[in-house]
Amino acid sequence: MSADLEGARRDWEDGSRRFERACEDRGQAERLGVQFDLISAELRRRVGSTFTLAMLSAAYVGSDAWMLHAVAEHAPTPGWVRSVSMAGDAAFHVYARGAVDYTP
């Protein structure tokens, strides 16, 4: 596994843990869930259903811009800009499990 992919997977895992902790707050859970769903849908559109971890890692590069755009367009809520990256990392973490070369 390349160093870039290892770094991305660490980011995704860390973001997923932070996302889960933040979702313990009911007030945040709904807002974060909407962000997660929007970003997951955009991942499906950009990466497809058959992909490798390298392909997913390539989509991660520059993803902040398209994640911010997707959430701004469909679900802006107070403070949303601060949580998009966390929701995005969680979405990438979950999506990675569908990669043809995924190993835990």
N, C-alpha and C positions, 0 to 999 in steps of 0.2 A: 504494500500500500504506500502511495506517495506521501510525502510530508504534508503537501497541501490538502490531500484528502483526509489524512489523520487530523490535521488542524480543524478542518471543517466539521468532521464528525465530533470532535471535542466541543466545538462551538454549539453544534446542534444539541448534544446531550446536555450541556450546561443550560442552554436556553430552555430546553424541555423541563428540566428540574425547576428553574425559576418560574416557568409558565404554570406548572402544577401547583407550586406554592402560592402563586398569585391567585389562582382559580379557587383557592380555599375561601377567599372572600367572595361571598355571593354577589356583591355589587360589581365586582370586577369580572367574575366568571362569564357572565353573559356577553359583555363587551369583548373580552378576550376570545371567547368562543367564536364570535362573528368574525373577528380578525383572522383567527386560525382557519376557519372555513373558507374565507375569501382567498387567503394565500394558498391553501391546499388546492382549491379549484384552479388557481392560476398556475400552480406547479403542474397539474395534470395537463393543462393546455400547453405549457411550454416544454415539458419533458416527455409527456406521453405516459402510456401504461407499461411499456417495455423499455427499460433503461438500465444503465449500469451506475454504480456509485460515482464513477468518473464523470458521467454525463450530468448527474445531479450536482456534483461539486462544481462543474462548469456553470450550471445555472445559478449557483450560489454567488458566484462572482458578479458583483453589480446588482444583486437582488434587492438591496435596500431601496433603490430607485423605483423599481416596479412594484414592490410591496407597498411603499408609501403611496404611490399613485392609486393602486387598487383600493386601499382602505380609504384614502381621501375621497375617492369617487363614489364608493358604495356604503361606507359606514363610519364617517368621522364622528367621534364623540369626544367629550372633554378629556384631554390628556392622551389622546390616541397616539400621537407621534412618539411618545416615550415608550409605548408598549409594542409597537409594530415589530421591532427587531426580535424581541423575545418570542412573540407569537410566530414569527417567521422561522426562527430557529427550531421551535417546537414542531412546526409543520414539516420542515425539512427532516427532522429526526424521525418522525412517524413515516413520512414518505419513503425514507431510505430503506425501510424494511421491505418495500416492494421491489427493490433492485434485484436484478437477476444474479448479481454476485454478492448479495448481502450476507454478511456473517456478523453475529452479535459481538 
